[in-house]
């Protein structure tokens, strides 16, 4: 898994670097800024957004929740391809393609948000606050998708409900991220078993051997105590 993650990261960096180079050439190439140059710049943005999304999905590599990142990578392919096709006018920009693109972007972005939360917060523990926030993310994604497909038939009550859930989504994400990053820490009196650096080493070593972190630690203890 670690080798695959490294390969994907290199591909992402290389792809975006190439797209960025083309964008710079389009801007500095001289002459008038026409339709082709605009499409090149838009392609650079599309590749950049997809690169960021892929890095979010990779944040769960080597963990038990890695399947969430894999699902996100699969889902993100749809809006990525549609965006490129629509940009270069390879398909007609009718309503159905626009709806498919909108729903795809919504789902891909929501899964990326879930991956970041699981990577940052889930490594400590999955508690009620995290579950509630993940549920809010799911509801927001579904409600946005419904609005994209059938937005004309939705009333004010729908949007008020959406606003409440969206606020809870943002609130949960900000609070959980802040606590995980800046100091919810351990309960008082609980010893620190693994520092963040050591925890990262254990996760990487376990992924390299095809084991879970707990299995790796258990085997290491068994070998040490013999």
C-alpha positions in Angstrom: 0.0 0.0 0.0 2.8 2.4 0.8 4.4 1.8 -2.6 1.1 2.3 -4.4 0.5 5.5 -2.4 3.9 6.8 -3.4 3.3 6.0 -7.0 -0.1 7.8 -7.0 1.4 10.8 -5.3 4.1 11.0 -8.0 1.5 10.7 -10.8 -0.6 13.5 -9.2 2.4 15.8 -8.8 3.6 15.1 -12.3 0.1 15.6 -13.9 -0.5 18.9 -12.1 3.0 20.1 -12.8 2.5 19.4 -16.6 -0.9 21.1 -16.5 0.5 24.1 -14.6 3.4 24.4 -17.2 0.9 24.4 -20.0 -1.1 27.1 -18.2 1.9 29.3 -17.8 2.8 28.9 -21.5 -0.7 29.8 -22.4 -0.4 33.0 -20.4 3.1 34.0 -21.4 3.1 32.8 -25.0 2.2 36.2 -26.4 -0.5 37.1 -28.8 -4.2 37.5 -28.0 -5.8 35.6 -25.2 -8.3 33.5 -27.1 -10.6 30.5 -26.5 -7.9 27.9 -26.7 -5.8 29.6 -24.0 -8.9 29.9 -21.8 -9.6 26.2 -22.2 -6.0 25.4 -21.3 -6.2 27.4 -18.1 -9.5 25.8 -17.2 -8.0 22.4 -17.8 -5.2 23.4 -15.4 -7.7 24.3 -12.7 -9.6 21.0 -13.3 -6.4 18.9 -13.0 -5.4 20.9 -9.9 -8.8 20.4 -8.1 -8.7 16.7 -8.9 -5.1 16.5 -7.6 -6.1 18.0 -4.3 -9.1 15.6 -4.1 -6.8 12.6 -4.7 -4.4 13.7 -2.0 -7.4 13.9 0.4 -8.4 10.3 -0.5 -4.8 9.1 0.0 -4.9 10.4 3.6 -6.5 7.1 4.6 -4.0 4.9 2.8 -2.9 2.0 5.0 -5.8 2.4 7.4 -8.9 0.3 8.0 -11.0 3.1 6.4 -9.0 3.1 3.2 -12.0 1.9 1.3 -13.6 5.4 1.8 -10.7 6.9 -0.1 -10.9 4.3 -2.8 -14.6 5.0 -3.2 -13.8 8.8 -3.4 -11.2 8.2 -6.1 -13.7 6.2 -8.2 -16.4 8.8 -7.8 -14.2 11.7 -8.6 -13.3 10.2 -12.0 -16.8 11.0 -13.3 -16.8 14.8 -12.7 -13.1 15.0 -13.7 -13.8 13.4 -17.1 -17.0 15.3 -17.6 -15.3 18.6 -16.8 -12.6 17.9 -19.4 -15.1 16.8 -22.0 -17.3 19.9 -21.5 -14.3 22.2 -21.5 -13.1 21.0 -24.8 -16.6 20.6 -26.2 -16.2 16.9 -26.8 -19.8 16.4 -25.6 -22.9 18.7 -25.7 -23.3 20.9 -22.7 -27.0 19.9 -22.2 -28.8 19.8 -18.8 -28.3 16.1 -18.2 -24.5 16.3 -18.4 -24.5 19.4 -16.2 -26.6 17.6 -13.6 -24.2 14.6 -13.7 -21.2 16.8 -13.3 -22.8 18.7 -10.4 -23.8 15.6 -8.5 -20.4 14.0 -9.2 -18.6 17.1 -7.8 -20.8 17.2 -4.7 -20.2 13.5 -3.9 -16.5 13.7 -4.6 -16.0 16.8 -2.4 -18.1 15.3 0.4 -16.0 12.1 0.4 -12.8 14.2 0.4 -14.1 16.0 3.5 -14.9 12.7 5.1 -11.4 11.3 4.4 -9.8 14.4 6.0 -12.0 14.1 9.1 -11.3 10.3 9.4 -7.6 10.9 8.9 -7.4 13.7 11.5 -10.0 12.7 14.1 -10.6 9.0 13.5 -7.1 8.0 14.5 -8.0 9.0 18.0 -11.4 7.5 18.2 -14.7 7.4 16.4 -17.1 9.0 18.8 -20.7 10.4 18.7 -19.5 13.9 17.5 -17.6 12.4 14.5 -20.5 10.2 13.6 -23.0 13.1 13.8 -20.7 15.2 11.6 -20.3 12.4 9.1 -24.1 12.0 9.0 -24.5 15.8 8.4 -22.0 15.6 5.5 -24.0 12.8 4.0 -27.3 14.7 4.3 -25.8 17.9 2.8 -24.5 15.9 -0.1 -27.9 14.2 -0.7 -29.8 17.5 -0.4 -27.5 19.3 -2.8 -27.8 16.4 -5.3 -31.6 16.6 -5.1 -31.5 20.3 -5.7 -29.2 19.9 -8.7 -31.6 17.3 -10.3 -34.9 18.7 -9.2 -34.3 22.2 -7.8 -37.4 23.8 -9.3 -39.8 21.9 -7.1 -38.2 22.6 -3.7 -39.7 25.1 -1.3 -38.5 27.4 1.4 -38.8 24.7 4.1 -36.4 22.5 2.2 -33.8 25.2 2.0 -34.2 26.2 5.6 -33.7 22.5 6.6 -30.7 22.4 4.3 -29.2 25.5 6.0 -29.5 24.0 9.4 -27.8 20.8 8.4 -25.1 22.6 6.5 -24.3 24.8 9.6 -24.1 21.6 11.7 -21.8 20.1 9.1 -19.4 23.1 9.1 -19.6 23.4 12.9 -18.8 19.7 13.5 -15.9 19.8 11.0 -14.3 22.9 12.5 -14.7 21.8 16.1 -13.4 18.3 15.6 -10.5 19.4 13.4 -9.5 22.1 16.0 -9.7 19.7 18.9 -7.7 17.0 17.1 -5.1 19.4 15.9 -4.7 21.7 18.9 -5.2 20.0 22.0 -8.1 17.9 22.9 -5.3 15.6 23.8 -5.6 12.7 26.2 -7.7 12.5 29.3 -5.9 13.7 32.4 -3.8 11.0 33.9 -3.7 8.8 30.8 -0.2 8.1 29.7 1.0 8.8 26.2 1.5 5.4 24.6 2.5 6.6 21.1 3.8 10.0 20.0 2.4 11.3 16.6 5.8 10.5 15.0 5.9 7.0 16.4 2.3 6.4 15.5 3.1 7.4 11.9 6.1 5.0 11.8 3.9 2.1 13.2 1.2 2.8 10.6 3.7 2.9 7.7 5.5 -0.3 8.9 2.2 -2.1 9.3 1.0 -1.1 5.8 4.4 -2.3 4.4 3.9 -5.7 5.9 0.2 -6.0 5.2 -0.8 -5.9 8.9 -2.9 -3.6 11.0 -1.0 -1.4 13.5 -2.3 -3.5 16.4 -1.2 -6.7 14.8 2.3 -5.3 14.2 2.6 -4.1 17.8 1.4 -7.5 19.0 3.9 -9.4 17.0 6.7 -7.0 18.1 5.8 -7.6 21.7 5.7 -11.3 21.2 9.1 -11.3 19.7 10.5 -9.0 22.4 9.1 -11.1 25.3 10.3 -14.4 24.1 
